[in-house]
Amino acid sequence: MVRQALGQALTSENYQVIPAANRHEALHEVGQHSIDVVLLDLTPRTENGWETLQRLTALQPHLPVVAMTARPEHETNSSAHAVDALLEKPLSLSVLLQVLNELATQTPTPRRRSH
């Protein structure tokens, strides 16, 4: 439900949203479409968000990633994994939109490997 609500909110702000319910869907969509930015939940029920990040950026090293977490301890890992932004849940739509606008104006750079 959160993914749908966030997708609707971003669509209403004129973003094209391609939802993915899990790592496999996300990897498929990144392989099939030109993706400008990924919103990645670091605490999905059955998957490790950092592993998903590694797999996504292995496919597209310049892909900007906004990680979302309800667990502040993830902040210590965010710089090691080189996410472009880390937002704490519950999300503020205005903050998310500001981050997306900033990423849209930046030149993509390849992500450094942490492993």
N, C-alpha and C positions, 0 to 999 in steps of 0.2 A: 504494500500500500504506500509506503514511503517513497519507493522508486517511482510509482505512478504519479503521486502528488508532485514530486520534484520535477518529473518530466513535463507535467501539465504546466507548472509554474514557469519553467524555462521555455516551453513552447509559446506561452502567452507573451514572453519577452522576445519573441522572434528567433529563438534558437531552434535548430533542427536537432531532435533528440533520437538517439538510437539506443533503446534500453537493452540491458543484458542482465539476466537473472543470476548468472554464475560465471566462473572463469572460462568455461568452454564456450559459452555464448559470446563473451567479451572478446576472446581470441579470434573467434570466427568473424565477428563484426569488424574488428580492426584489420583482419586480413581481406575483407570484402569491400570495405568502404574507405573513403578518405576521411579520417577522423581528425578534428582540430584539437580536441582536448578530451581527456578521460576524467570522469568523476569516479573515484574508486573508494568503496567502503572498505576500511581496513579490518573490520570486525564482522565479516559474514559468519553465519552459523557453522558452515562446514568447510570453509577454505581459509587459507592464510593469505591475507591481503598483500603482504610483502612478496610472496611467491608469485602472486598474480601480477604484481607490478613488474617483477623481473621478466616474466614471460611476455607481457605486453610490450615492454621497451626493447626486448630482444627482437621483436618483429619490427618496431618502429622506434629507433633510438632517439629521435627528435620529438617524440610525442609528449606534449605537456600533460602532466598528471596532477590533479587536485585530489589529495587524499582526505577522506573524512573519517573521523573517529569520535567515539564517545569516551575513549580511554586516553587521558592525557599522557600516560607513559609512552604512547606511540611517538610523541614528539621527539624523544631521544633517538628514535630510529629514522625519523624523517630526513635528517641531513645525511645520514649514512646511505640512504637509498635515493637521495637526490630527487624528492618530489618537488614540484614547482610551488605547491602551496599545501598547507595542512590546516584544515578547518575542523573545529570541534563541534560535535552535535550536542544539542539540536542546532541545526544550521540557521544562520541568518541569511535570508534570500538577498538582502541588499549587499551583504559582504560577499556572498558567492558571486553575484553579478559584477561587483567591482573587481574581483579576482579574475573572472572570465574576460572582462574588458581589458585588464592589464595584460593578460596572456595573449590576447588577440593582437596587441600592438608590439609584442616582443618578437625578436628573431629567434626561432627555435635553435637550441643548442643540443648536441648529443649528451646524453646522460652518462655520467661516469659509472663504471661498474664497481659494485661494493664487494664482490666475491671473486 
